[in-house]
Amino acid sequence: LDPSAIGTVLKQLNSLRENSDVRLDVSDDRTTVKLIGTQKEVADAKSTIIGWIDAELGPPKVGPGEILETIKIGSAAGKVIGRSGATITRLESEAPGASIKIKQGNVCYVSGKPESVKKIKEQIEEIVAKHNETVARVQQEEKALTKTGWSMQTGQPVSASKDAASNTAIGNDWGGFQAALQEGW
């Protein structure tokens, strides 16, 4: 099972387990499903499960007069989603007739009325571009600081103070993204 589809698919597996004669065993790490039953029951169950996984991971269905756009959002998924889905909710409310789905953690599908899809796609691409620019700038700044003997992670000179036991710099660990945090990203 694909990790990003596990939750939904496990619920459906429980339903299949209760409503069929096939015995289902899901591995402890939830990556493998073992099917036990007649050849036809196993084939039918396998086909059903693969359909669920494809539906969970693949693009959404579109109706007549609707379009589908696929946007690779990479590490900007959190920015596109927003806190508790706030950005997605805002984008969908500003462009009625369109729907946003993020699958596999880094692929965004926008479907619906062509004019609404176009509007949302442009806004998502802007969010992704801004995120990528911020990440690139922070990485450049971190690289430049490292050359001067300073660390963005500790905010101190790299040789400032060392923990004798672990030979590591002591200081606040901000993860190197102070500039991004200051900009509200």
C-alpha positions as CSV (number, residue, x, y, z in Angstrom):
1,L,0.0,0.0,0.0
2,D,1.2,3.5,-0.7
3,P,1.7,5.4,2.6
4,S,-0.4,8.4,1.4
5,A,-3.4,6.2,0.7
6,I,-3.3,4.0,3.8
7,G,-6.0,5.7,5.9
8,T,-8.8,5.6,3.4
9,V,-7.8,2.3,2.0
10,L,-7.7,0.6,5.4
11,K,-11.3,1.7,6.1
12,Q,-12.3,0.2,2.9
13,L,-10.4,-3.0,3.6
14,N,-12.3,-3.4,6.9
15,S,-15.5,-3.1,4.9
16,L,-14.3,-5.7,2.4
17,R,-13.3,-8.0,5.2
18,E,-16.8,-7.8,6.8
19,N,-18.7,-8.2,3.5
20,S,-16.8,-10.9,1.6
21,D,-15.5,-14.4,2.1
22,V,-11.9,-13.3,1.4
23,R,-9.6,-13.3,4.4
24,L,-7.4,-10.1,4.5
25,D,-4.2,-9.8,6.5
26,V,-2.5,-6.4,6.5
27,S,1.2,-6.4,7.5
28,D,2.3,-4.6,10.7
29,D,3.9,-1.8,8.6
30,R,0.7,-1.5,6.5
31,T,2.5,-1.9,3.2
32,T,1.3,-5.3,2.2
33,V,-2.1,-7.0,2.0
34,K,-2.3,-10.8,2.0
35,L,-5.5,-12.2,0.4
36,I,-6.7,-15.7,1.2
37,G,-9.7,-17.3,-0.6
38,T,-10.7,-18.9,-3.8
39,Q,-8.9,-17.8,-7.0
40,K,-11.9,-15.8,-8.1
41,E,-12.5,-14.2,-4.7
42,V,-8.8,-13.2,-4.5
43,A,-8.7,-11.8,-8.0
44,D,-11.9,-9.8,-7.4
45,A,-10.7,-8.5,-4.1
46,K,-7.3,-7.5,-5.6
47,S,-9.0,-5.7,-8.4
48,T,-11.2,-3.8,-5.9
49,I,-8.2,-2.8,-3.7
50,I,-6.2,-1.6,-6.7
51,G,-9.1,0.5,-7.8
52,W,-9.3,2.1,-4.3
53,I,-5.6,2.9,-4.3
54,D,-5.8,4.3,-7.8
55,A,-8.8,6.5,-6.8
56,E,-7.1,7.7,-3.7
57,L,-3.8,8.5,-5.4
58,G,-4.8,9.5,-8.9
59,P,-6.5,12.6,-10.2
60,P,-10.1,13.3,-9.4
61,K,-12.8,12.7,-12.0
62,V,-14.1,15.6,-14.0
63,G,-17.6,16.2,-15.3
64,P,-18.8,17.6,-18.6
65,G,-17.5,21.1,-19.2
66,E,-14.9,20.8,-16.5
67,I,-11.1,20.7,-16.8
68,L,-8.3,19.2,-14.7
69,E,-5.0,20.9,-14.1
70,T,-2.0,19.1,-12.4
71,I,0.5,21.2,-10.5
72,K,3.8,19.8,-9.0
73,I,4.0,21.6,-5.7
74,G,7.0,19.8,-4.1
75,S,8.0,21.1,-0.7
76,A,5.5,23.9,-0.9
77,A,2.6,21.6,0.0
78,G,2.2,23.1,3.5
79,K,2.0,26.6,2.0
80,V,-0.6,25.5,-0.6
81,I,-2.7,23.7,2.1
82,G,-2.3,26.4,4.8
83,R,-3.0,26.0,8.5
84,S,-5.8,23.5,8.9
85,G,-6.6,23.8,5.1
86,A,-7.1,27.6,5.3
87,T,-5.4,28.4,2.0
88,I,-7.3,25.7,0.1
89,T,-10.6,26.9,1.6
90,R,-9.8,30.5,0.7
91,L,-8.8,29.7,-2.9
92,E,-11.9,27.5,-3.4
93,S,-14.2,30.2,-2.0
94,E,-12.6,32.9,-4.3
95,A,-13.1,30.7,-7.4
96,P,-16.5,29.0,-7.1
97,G,-16.9,25.8,-9.2
98,A,-13.4,24.6,-8.6
99,S,-12.0,22.0,-6.3
100,I,-8.4,21.5,-5.0
101,K,-7.0,18.0,-4.1
102,I,-3.5,17.3,-2.9
103,K,-2.4,13.8,-3.3
104,Q,0.9,11.9,-2.7
105,G,2.0,14.9,-0.7
106,N,3.4,16.9,-3.6
107,V,0.9,16.8,-6.5
108,C,-2.0,19.3,-6.6
109,Y,-5.1,18.7,-8.8
110,V,-7.4,21.5,-9.5
111,S,-10.6,20.6,-11.3
112,G,-13.9,22.3,-12.2
113,K,-15.1,25.3,-14.3
114,P,-12.3,26.4,-16.7
115,E,-12.2,30.0,-15.5
116,S,-12.1,29.0,-11.8
117,V,-9.4,26.4,-12.4
118,K,-7.2,28.9,-14.3
119,K,-7.5,31.4,-11.4
120,I,-6.7,28.9,-8.7
121,K,-3.8,27.4,-10.8
122,E,-2.2,30.9,-11.2
123,Q,-2.5,31.5,-7.4
124,I,-1.0,28.1,-6.5
125,E,1.9,28.6,-8.9
126,E,2.5,32.0,-7.3
127,I,2.6,30.4,-3.8
128,V,5.0,27.7,-5.0
129,A,7.3,30.2,-6.8
130,K,7.4,32.4,-3.7
131,H,8.1,29.4,-1.5
132,N,10.9,28.2,-3.8
133,E,12.5,31.6,-3.9
134,T,12.5,31.9,-0.1
135,V,14.0,28.4,0.3
136,A,16.7,29.2,-2.3
137,R,17.6,32.5,-0.7
138,V,17.8,31.0,2.8
139,Q,20.1,28.2,1.4
140,Q,22.3,30.8,-0.2
141,E,22.4,32.9,3.0
142,E,23.2,29.8,5.1
143,K,26.0,28.8,2.7
144,A,27.5,32.4,2.8
145,L,27.3,32.4,6.6
146,T,29.0,29.1,6.8
147,K,31.9,30.4,4.7
148,T,32.4,33.3,7.2
149,G,32.4,31.0,10.2
150,W,28.9,31.6,11.4
151,S,26.1,29.1,11.6
152,M,22.4,29.9,11.0
153,Q,21.5,26.9,13.1
154,T,23.2,28.1,16.3
155,G,23.4,31.9,15.6
156,Q,27.0,31.8,16.9
157,P,30.4,31.4,15.3
158,V,30.9,27.8,14.3
159,S,33.9,27.5,16.7
160,A,32.2,29.5,19.5
161,S,31.6,26.9,22.1
162,K,31.7,23.1,22.0
163,D,30.2,20.4,24.1
164,A,33.2,18.3,24.9
165,A,31.2,15.1,25.1
166,S,29.7,15.4,21.6
167,N,32.0,17.9,20.0
168,T,29.0,19.9,18.7
169,A,28.2,23.6,18.8
170,I,25.9,24.7,21.6
171,G,23.1,27.1,20.9
172,N,19.6,27.5,19.6
173,D,18.7,25.1,16.8
174,W,16.4,27.1,14.5
175,G,16.9,24.8,11.6
176,G,18.3,27.5,9.3
177,F,15.0,29.1,8.3
178,Q,15.0,32.3,10.4
179,A,14.7,34.5,7.3
180,A,11.7,32.5,6.1
181,L,10.1,32.7,9.5
182,Q,10.6,36.4,9.7
183,E,8.7,36.8,6.4
184,G,5.8,34.8,7.7
185,W,6.6,31.7,5.7
